[in-house]
């Protein structure tokens, strides 16, 4: 487990102790970026970017989420010499961003050194609509493998589950039953047929029966 992953693990535990629902490595629909940690409580969102050092790069990452969460913070390890009025902290306060520090010398305790400002007009529904249970455990926040539970992976799981429940289902019926991430039914038909033929949707197989395309489970169940 990498250093950033270990750091994020402590932050996740801290948030869970405070009764937040914690989602890890979240790539919302329509976004190019992945948020390390998305915490939800009473439909309020707190996004936290974790890094092993305090830098302008992690501040910029957090800054980009300001319009989509009620609170946004960064989390970094504690520094031996740290002042709450240092330049980096002043930048965070200016933009309403928070700072969580992990103090290893106190068994990984987490301290909110700078409190994030509440963004009342956040576009949080864009984030809430992209969350699912799998994101709580599928990938560890801060992992160095680029692993995250994407909308595409969610669609693939839904396709596999639907096919196992309806062996021999047609492509048209499959699209109607699955809650997919595609913008339209036509794009879903084209894409899912392509990925099924390429063997990228685990647990199913595609067969052409005359003019129709049908889907069947493989021997391994999801």
C-alpha positions in Angstrom: 0.0 0.0 0.0 1.4 3.4 -1.0 2.0 6.3 1.3 -0.9 8.3 -0.1 -3.2 5.3 0.2 -2.2 4.9 3.9 -2.8 8.6 4.5 -6.2 8.5 2.8 -7.1 5.4 4.8 -6.8 7.4 8.1 -8.9 10.2 6.7 -11.6 7.7 5.6 -11.6 6.2 9.1 -11.8 9.7 10.7 -14.8 10.6 8.5 -16.6 7.3 9.2 -16.2 7.9 13.0 -18.0 11.2 12.4 -20.9 9.3 10.7 -20.2 10.4 7.2 -20.9 8.0 4.3 -17.5 7.8 2.5 -17.0 7.1 -1.2 -13.5 6.6 -2.6 -12.0 7.4 -5.9 -15.1 9.0 -7.4 -15.2 10.0 -11.1 -18.6 11.7 -11.5 -20.5 11.5 -14.8 -19.2 14.0 -17.3 -16.1 14.9 -15.2 -12.6 14.3 -16.3 -11.2 14.3 -12.8 -11.4 11.7 -10.0 -12.0 12.9 -6.4 -10.0 11.0 -3.8 -12.7 11.1 -1.1 -16.4 12.1 -1.3 -18.1 12.2 2.1 -21.9 12.6 2.4 -24.0 13.5 5.4 -27.7 14.6 5.1 -27.2 15.2 1.3 -24.3 17.6 2.1 -21.0 16.8 0.3 -17.5 17.1 1.5 -14.7 16.4 -1.0 -11.2 15.8 0.2 -8.1 15.5 -1.9 -5.2 13.7 -0.2 -1.5 14.1 -1.0 1.8 13.2 0.8 3.0 16.8 0.7 1.4 20.3 0.9 1.7 21.9 -2.5 0.0 24.3 -5.0 -0.9 21.2 -7.1 -3.1 19.7 -4.4 -4.6 23.1 -3.7 -5.5 23.4 -7.4 -7.1 20.0 -7.4 -9.3 20.9 -4.4 -10.1 24.3 -5.9 -11.6 22.7 -9.0 -14.3 21.0 -6.9 -15.5 24.2 -5.2 -18.7 24.6 -7.2 -19.7 20.9 -6.8 -19.5 20.4 -3.0 -20.6 22.1 0.1 -17.1 21.8 1.6 -13.7 21.0 0.0 -10.5 20.3 1.8 -7.1 18.8 1.3 -5.4 16.3 3.6 -1.6 16.0 4.1 0.7 14.6 6.7 1.6 16.8 9.6 4.7 18.9 9.4 7.3 19.1 12.2 7.2 22.9 11.9 3.8 24.2 11.1 2.0 27.5 11.7 -1.7 28.0 11.2 -0.8 31.3 9.6 1.6 30.1 7.0 1.3 31.1 3.3 -0.3 27.8 2.2 -3.0 28.0 4.9 -3.7 31.6 4.0 -4.3 30.5 0.3 -6.7 27.9 1.6 -8.7 30.4 3.7 -8.8 32.8 0.8 -10.6 30.3 -1.4 -12.7 28.7 1.3 -10.8 25.4 1.3 -10.0 23.3 4.4 -7.0 21.5 5.7 -6.9 18.1 7.4 -3.5 17.0 8.8 -2.7 13.5 9.8 -0.4 13.3 12.9 1.4 9.9 12.8 3.0 10.5 16.2 -0.5 10.4 17.7 -1.4 7.1 16.1 -2.6 8.6 12.9 -5.0 11.1 14.5 -6.6 13.6 12.1 -6.9 17.3 13.0 -8.9 19.9 11.0 -6.4 22.7 11.1 -8.3 24.9 8.6 -12.1 24.6 8.5 -13.6 24.6 5.0 -16.1 27.3 4.2 -19.6 26.3 3.3 -20.5 26.7 -0.4 -24.3 27.2 -0.3 -24.8 27.4 -4.0 -22.8 24.2 -4.9 -23.9 22.0 -7.8 -23.8 19.0 -5.5 -26.6 17.1 -7.4 -24.0 16.4 -10.1 -21.9 14.5 -7.6 -24.8 12.9 -5.6 -26.2 11.5 -8.9 -22.9 9.7 -9.6 -22.5 8.0 -6.3 -23.1 4.2 -5.7 -22.4 1.7 -3.0 -19.6 0.1 -4.9 -17.5 3.3 -4.6 -17.3 2.8 -0.9 -15.0 -0.3 -1.2 -14.1 -0.9 -4.9 -10.9 1.1 -4.8 -8.9 2.6 -2.0 -8.6 6.4 -2.0 -5.1 7.6 -3.0 -4.2 4.3 -4.7 -1.4 4.5 -7.2 -3.0 2.1 -9.7 -5.5 4.5 -11.2 -8.3 2.3 -10.0 -11.8 3.7 -9.6 -15.4 2.6 -10.0 -16.5 4.3 -13.2 -19.9 4.8 -14.7 -18.9 2.4 -17.4 -18.0 -0.3 -14.9 -21.3 0.3 -13.2 -23.1 -0.2 -16.5 -21.2 -3.4 -17.2 -22.2 -4.8 -13.8 -25.8 -3.9 -14.4 -25.7 -5.5 -17.8 -24.2 -8.7 -16.4 -26.8 -8.9 -13.6 -29.7 -8.3 -16.1 -28.4 -11.0 -18.5 -28.1 -13.5 -15.7 -31.6 -12.8 -14.6 -32.9 -12.9 -18.2 -30.9 -15.5 -20.2 -31.4 -15.0 -24.0 -32.5 -11.4 -23.6 -32.4 -9.3 -26.8 -30.2 -6.2 -27.1 -33.2 -4.0 -27.4 -34.8 -5.4 -24.2 -31.4 -5.3 -22.4 -31.1 -1.6 -23.1 -34.6 -1.0 -21.8 -34.0 -2.8 -18.5 -30.5 -1.5 -17.7 -29.9 1.9 -15.9 -26.9 2.8 -18.1 -24.7 5.9 -18.2 -25.0 6.6 -21.9 -26.7 9.7 -23.2 -29.2 7.8 -25.4 -30.5 4.4 -26.1 -28.9 4.4 -29.6 -25.4 5.1 -28.2 -25.9 2.4 -25.5 -26.9 -0.2 -28.2 -23.8 0.6 -30.3 -21.4 0.8 -27.4 -22.6 -2.3 -25.5 -22.7 -4.4 -28.6 -19.1 -3.4 -29.3 -17.8 -4.0 -25.8 -19.7 -7.4 -25.6 -18.1 -8.5 -28.8 -14.7 -7.4 -27.5 -15.2 -9.5 -24.4 -15.0 -6.5 -22.0 -18.2 -7.2 -20.2 -17.4 -10.1 -17.8 -19.9 -12.9 -17.1 -21.9 -12.7 -20.4 -21.6 -13.9 -24.0 -23.3 -12.5 -27.1 -24.8 -14.6 -29.8 -26.3 -13.7 -33.2 -29.6 -15.6 -33.8 -30.8 -14.7 -37.3 -31.4 -11.0 -37.4 -31.4 -10.8 -33.6 -28.6 -10.3 -31.1 -29.1 -12.1 -27.8 -27.1 -12.3 -24.6 -26.5 -15.3 -22.3 -24.7 -15.8 -19.0 -21.3 -17.4 -19.0 -20.7 -20.2 -16.5 -19.3 -17.8 -13.9 -22.1 -15.9 -12.1 -21.8 -12.3 -11.0 
